[in-house]
């Protein structure tokens, strides 16, 4: 229900933070996220289109907030900014 009220940017930021939290709990790097899903899977999971997911990831990359690591990884380069975005405070 919360995702229904968030923008696409906020949804993806929340999603990335949730995955980062999972990585950290499993003993991994807190700012490195493994994406075991395709962009289409992410879009379906978040209720977005594949194009929107790609646009948002590109936007976050251009801002310097994330670094894409191939097709299956993301580094949270500016976690504070992503947390603010997820909270709707951007």
Number of C-alpha atoms within 10 A of each C-alpha: 5 6 14 10 9 15 14 21 21 22 24 25 25 21 17 25 20 13 18 24 18 16 17 15 11 10 9 14 14 18 20 22 24 18 17 11 13 12 20 16 15 19 19 13 12 16 14 18 17 15 12 16 23 14 14 17 21 15 14 21 17 11 13 13 17 23 19 17 13 8 12 13 15 20 20 24 18 15 18 11 19 24 17 14 18 22 14 15 10 11
